[in-house]
Amino acid sequence: MRTQVAIVGAGPAGLLLSHLLHLRGISSVVLEARGRDYVQKRVRAGVLEQGTVDTLVAAGAGERLLGEGMVHHGIELRFGGQGHRIAFERLVPGRAITVYGQQEVVKDLIAARLAAGGQILFGVSDVAPEGFDTPHPEVSFTRDTKRHTLHCDYIAGCDGFHGVCRDAIPAGVLKYFDREYPFGWIGVLAAVAPSTQELIYASNERGFALHSMRSPELSRFYLQVAADEDIAAWSDERIWAELRARLETVPGWQLSTGPVLEKGVTAMRSFVAEPMQFGRLFLAGDAAHIVPPTGAKGLNLAAFDVTILTEALAAWYSGGDRTLLDRYSAACLRRVWRVQQFSWWMTTLLHTFEHSDPYDRRLQQSYLDYVCGSDAASTSLAENYVGLGPP
Ligand SMILES: Cc1cc2nc3c(=O)[nH]c(=O)nc-3n(C[C@H](O)[C@H](O)[C@H](O)COP(=O)(O)OP(=O)(O)OC[C@H]3O[C@@H](n4cnc5c(N)ncnc54)[C@H](O)[C@@H]3O)c2cc1C
């Protein structure tokens, strides 16, 4: 088998890269460990920056997104018994976020790839990227009990945080930066209409809570819990009681409840691998970096990386110019670190830290007051949240 770019992973990064390359006349094959059904049902992120929406629409994968995505012009920060709206339309005019589930983005991209004759090989195993420090890289893998080799010019490692591509780079090349947070999130998907028009980020003595949504009939909730929390200890009744305690803090506001469709614990971690390339292997998305989901950035950053990689590969294929490929990591890392700082800051601002003393809590409250009371501070939050412009 031969292609120009071998892509490992059919998450948002790998699928979008494959489609953007196709639109530039560059062939690719996507190798995915899981089945199609599984990746299309994996509930994760749901907040798209304007730039991500624009990229999906321009790529021809935005029809359903434009019809069903919910455009939001603000978020609410809830603390001290009051809600404080961060009004994007006033602070960052013309920019908004769109609420649309990651699994819907994945479905749309798979449909777009297959309609264009794209190759996605689901259910492969033992994927091994090799020879990427030579002009002849290849990826070997097992499919239907047979071993295959995909020869290519470049390999894109879009295989998420637990993938194989990052670890295939020789020891000592990459430098890792990370931070583990002393808490996790329970994520809940419930069949109930959202009790709010816009996302609510609640800072509470009992811990952080987030009220998000996926559609007019589906709500998504998050609760700060211990990092090693056992989901079995959280009955649906306990989840609703805790959400009420953390969210029903504003006079007259009530949380609607309904059947819980899915619940699970997500670890909170920040991580960056530098550089994001070695020889002819390029890392993109969660394979290279992760952020705690507080700032809703992981999926958006994955989309950003692959737009940079597409431009670099297109320049190489059209005229043999390696300049952008050589600069890929540096071009991405500038945005990666902005997003790292923003996600860390949102996390630190809104969560309860077990060992924080009363002084720390007062500092947090003072900053929350400042963010909501000062246009300068709330504009900074708003412009990072909706996503900064192109590099
Ligand atoms: C459990 C979880 C919950 C999340 N929740 C939120 C959220 O609520 N809000 C938010 O903003 N962000 C959230 N995120 C972050 C966001 O979903 C990610 O940033 C986004 O999925 C990154 O896309 P990606 O394509 O880089 O990686 P992924 O989506 O992880 O895709 C990687 C793909 O590679 C495949 N793969 C892995 N290993 C191999 C291999 N060896 N061979 C072949 N294929 C392989 C995987 O099956 C997967 O399909 C969450 C992430 C996780 C892991």
The ligand as a Gaussian input file, in Angstrom:
#p B3LYP/6-31G(d) Opt

LIG

0 1
 C      -12.277000      11.281000      28.030000
 C      -12.138000      12.645000      27.401000
 C      -13.114000      13.604000      27.623000
 C      -12.985000      14.878000      27.071000
 N      -13.924000      15.794000      27.329000
 C      -13.786000      17.042000      26.846000
 C      -14.743000      18.025000      27.118000
 O      -15.710000      17.757000      27.791000
 N      -14.550000      19.275000      26.629000
 C      -13.441000      19.581000      25.865000
 O      -13.301000      20.730000      25.437000
 N      -12.531000      18.659000      25.566000
 C      -12.674000      17.412000      26.032000
 N      -11.743000      16.479000      25.745000
 C      -10.645000      16.850000      24.855000
 C      -10.985000      16.672000      23.374000
 O      -11.968000      15.691000      23.224000
 C       -9.688000      16.287000      22.651000
 O       -8.805000      17.395000      22.761000
 C       -9.882000      15.924000      21.187000
 O      -10.541000      14.684000      21.102000
 C       -8.529000      15.853000      20.466000
 O       -8.683000      15.274000      19.198000
 P       -7.544000      14.334000      18.599000
 O       -8.021000      13.953000      17.249000
 O       -6.236000      14.992000      18.740000
 O       -7.468000      13.067000      19.556000
 P       -8.561000      11.924000      19.853000
 O       -9.926000      12.476000      19.762000
 O       -8.118000      11.276000      21.105000
 O       -8.385000      10.907000      18.637000
 C       -7.311000      10.017000      18.558000
 C       -7.745000       8.815000      17.751000
 O       -6.632000       7.930000      17.596000
 C       -7.057000       6.610000      17.857000
 N       -5.892000       5.842000      18.278000
 C       -5.273000       5.865000      19.482000
 N       -4.231000       5.044000      19.484000
 C       -4.164000       4.480000      18.265000
 C       -3.298000       3.551000      17.663000
 N       -2.293000       3.016000      18.341000
 N       -3.524000       3.178000      16.395000
 C       -4.557000       3.715000      15.688000
 N       -5.424000       4.613000      16.204000
 C       -5.223000       4.994000      17.484000
 C       -8.136000       6.752000      18.899000
 O       -9.005000       5.638000      18.943000
 C       -8.833000       8.020000      18.439000
 O       -9.875000       7.749000      17.541000
 C      -11.859000      15.194000      26.278000
 C      -10.881000      14.222000      26.034000
 C      -11.009000      12.969000      26.600000
 C       -9.910000      11.934000      26.347000

